[in-house]
């Protein structure tokens, strides 16, 4: 039995010979896991065959991983599901009030989305999580590194230094365990996410951040004529992220931009971008708003959290409780 899910090579799958294996590798699918989470259309494009043949290869890959105990079965008892949930960990955010809102912190095995207007604190939360995820488990961390996928050019390593020093940590050690990936277009982002499994294992990453999930697609796909294609690609992207979170038991945090709904006459006209595709794929959605020097976080969607909100602040020390400054 292989040690990790990435150790299983394509040679183990029936129907994959040397030529087919090379085509898959050239197409960015270099492991059985990569094949198991791929879409039939992707495999069809790589191999140049029929979609039915691609679906069979994907099914065979999933069956092989399930038989090795490296991938969850399709049908399991609720007691088994509960046991898996017990393996879930949480990352503290730096603010106890925000942790309480999230019932202990940002969860693994799921996607947590922070959306809000510019300056609402999305990126600052991500920077703080890069530090707190490296704390030992008894201090609210995951004892591992972070992968930060930056699509907007907002990553600042000096902020990690400030936050680490404020928490009494070695800033150099913190920086050594945060891997930055800058992407410049939507195709690049999708390619990076497709190959993330290797880097998660290589860098012992327990946290994956994408800041932001929508900015590149939103800039490139303009007009209603491109909307269907954009949404389909976003759908594939976020579902791949969810599968990575479940398989590797990591926390996935994405930030999202907002848009204004002009026909709203009562209430808040602000809506997260990405439509229903991102709304349904993300496990938890937190709406961030500015309130003077403070920030308001509201649980908008969750399968288990009650609808509630809380206040926190962002200082040079990162995310903090309001009482910390006093």
N, C-alpha and C positions, 0 to 999 in steps of 0.2 A: 504493500500500500504506500502511495506517495506521501511525502511529509506535508506538502501544501498543495493547494488547488492549482498552483502554477507549475508544479513539477510534472504534471501529466502532459505528455507530448501528443502531437497530432497523429503520430504513428499508431497510437492505441485505438484509433477509430476505424472501424471496418469501412472500406470503400475509399480510403485516402491513401493513394500511392505516392511515390516520390514527386511526380509532376504536379499532382493536385496539392500536395503539401507545399511545394515551392510557390505555386500560384497564391495560396492562402497567405503565406508569409509575406510575399511581395505586396499583397493587399492589406497588410497590417494585422492579419489574424495569425498569431504565432503560437497559440496554445489552445488546448481543448476548452478552457474557460472562455477565451476570446470567441471561439466558435459557438459555444453554448449560449452566449448572450448576444450574438449577432442577429441581425434581421435577415430574413430570407432574401430580400431584395439586395442587400449588401453582398451576401455570399454569391448570389446569382451574377452580379456584376463582376465580381472577382474571378469566378470560374468560367463565366460565359455560357453556362448551361441553362436548364429550366429551373423555375422557382420550386417546383415539386422536389427535384433532386436536392436543391439547397436546403429545403425544409427537412428532408430525411437526414442529411448530415448533421444539422443542428439538433434534431431529436436524438440521434445516436450519441452526440457529444453530451447532452444533458443526461441521458440514461447512464452513460459510463461514469460520469461524476457522481450521480446518485448512488450507483452500485458501490462506489468507493467510499461513500459517506462524506464526500467533499461538497455536496450540494444538497440543499433541502429537498425532500420529496414533495410531490404535488399534493398528495393527500396524507395528512397527519392528524393524530388525535389532538384535541384541545389541550390535553395534559402535556403533550410534547411541545405545543406552541407556547404554553406557559413556561416550560423549562427553558426554551430559547429566549423568551423575554427576560428571564432571570439573568441571562448572560449579558444583557444590555447594560451599558455604562453611561455615565453622564459627565459633562464638562461644566464646571462652574464658570460663570461669566464675569466675576469680579464684583457683582452687585447681588447682595442677598435677596433684595426685593425682586430683581429680575429672575434670579434662580427659583424663588418661590412661585413666581408666575409660571415658570416652565416645569414646575414640580420637581425641582432639583438641579436643573441645568439642561444643556443641549444634549439630546440623546444620540446614541449610536443606533445603527440599523435603520435609520430614517433620514429624510431630508427636511431640514429646518430652513424656512425662507424668511428673511427679513426684508420688508419693503417699506418704502417711505420716500418723502421728498428729499431733495439734496440737503445735506447738512443735518439729517435726522439721526445720524449715528451708525449707519449700516457698516461702513468700512471700519470705524473705530471699534465696533464690537468684534469684527473679524480679526483685527490686530490683537485685541485682548485675548481672544480665544486661542490665537497662535502661541501665546505664552502660557495660559492656564492649562491647555491640553497636555503640556509637558510636566505638570505637577504629578506627584505620585497619586495613586488612587485614593489613599486615605486623606489626601488634601483636596480632593475634588477634581483631579486630572485623570489622564489616561496613560501617563508614563510613556508617551510616544511623540513623534514629530508631527508636522503639518505640511500639507501641500497647498500652496496659495496660487490659484490660477487668476491672473490679473488681466482683465479685458479693458479696463478704463485708465490704466496708468496711475492708480491711486495708492499702490503699495509703497510704504515708507519704512525701511528697516530701522531708521532712527527712532520711530515710535515704539518698535519692539524693545529697543534699548531702554527707553524711558520707562515703559511698563514693567520690564524685567527688574530694573534697578529699584523701582518703587516697591516691588514685592520682595526685595532682598535676594534676587536670583542672579546668577552669573549671566550677564548679557551675551557674552561670547558663546556660551554653551547653548543659549536659547537660539541665537542666530544660526548656529551650525545644524539645528534640527528643523529649520523651516526652509522648504524648497520652493523657490519662486519660479513660476512659468508664465511668461508674458505672451499673450496671443493677440493677433492683429486682424483676423477676419473670422467669419463664422465657420468656414471650412477648416481652418486651423484649430479652432476650439473643438469641433467635433472629432478631429483626428487625435487631438491630445486626450480627450476623454476616452476614446476607443482604446488607447494604449496605457491607460492609467494603472491597470492592475499590476503591471511590472514595477512601476515606481512606488506603489503603495507597499509592496513587499520589500523592495530594495532599500527604501528609506525608513522602514518601520513607521509609516505614517498612520496615525489614528484619527486624523482630522483632515478633511478635504474641503477647501473653500473655493467657490467660484464667485468672483466679484467683478462684474455682475453677469447673470445668466442671460440677460436679454439684450444688452446694449449693442452687440455686434449684429445680431439678427435684425434688430430694430432699425439699425442704420442702413443695412444693405437691402432689405426687402421693403421696398417703398410702393405704396398703392395697394388697392384691393386685389388686383390681379395676381399679386405675389403672396397673398395672405395664406392661402391653402398650403402652398409649398413650405412657407416659413413655419407654420404651425406643426406640420408633419415632422419637420426636422427637429424642432424643439421637443416634440413628443418623444422622438427616439432618444434625444440627448438626456432628458430628465429621467426616463425609464432606465437607461443604462446606468445613470448615477444611483438610482434606487437599488438596482441589483448589486452594484459595488458595495453599497452600504450594508446590505444584508449578508453578502458572502464574506466580507472581510471584517464585519462588526466594527465599522468606523462611523464617525459622525460626518455627515455631509451638510454643509451650510452654504446656501446661495443667497445672494442679494438680488433684489429686483427693483426696477425703476417703476415710476407711477405715471399715470396719465389722468387727465381731467375729463369727466363726463359732463358735457355742456348742457344736457337736457335734465340735469338734476336741479330741482328748484328747492328742495328741502334736504337738510343733512349734508354730509361730507361728499363732495363730487369726486374726490380722489379715488382712483382705482388702480390696482397693480397691473402692470403691462403683462402681455403674454396670454391673456384670455383664459379660457377654461382648461387648456392643455396644462399649463403650469399649476393652475389652481387644483386640479384633480391629482396631479402627480406628487406634489409636495405634501409631506405628512403633516407638518405644522407651519402655520402662516402667522407671522407677527408683524403688526403694523406699527411703525415708529413715527412719532410726531414730535415736532419741536414745541416747547413751551417755555420761552425765555431761555435761561441757561440750563433748564431741565429737559428731559426727554420722557415721553409717554409711550409705553409699550402696551399694545392691546392684542390679545389672542383673538384672531379672526377665524381660524379654522383649525380644528384638532379632533382626533377620534376619542380623546380621553380628557383633555383639559376643559375646565369650565370657562365660560366666557367671562373674562375679567381683564383688568389693566393694572398697571403700576407705574411709578415714576422712578427715574434714576438720573444720574448725571454723568457727563464725560469730561474728564480733566486730563492734565498731563500724565496722570497715573493710569489712564485708561477708563474702563467702565467702573463706576463706583456707586455706592448708596449716597443719597442726598445728605444723610447725617454724617458721612465721612468727612466732608469739608468743614462742617461745624466743629 
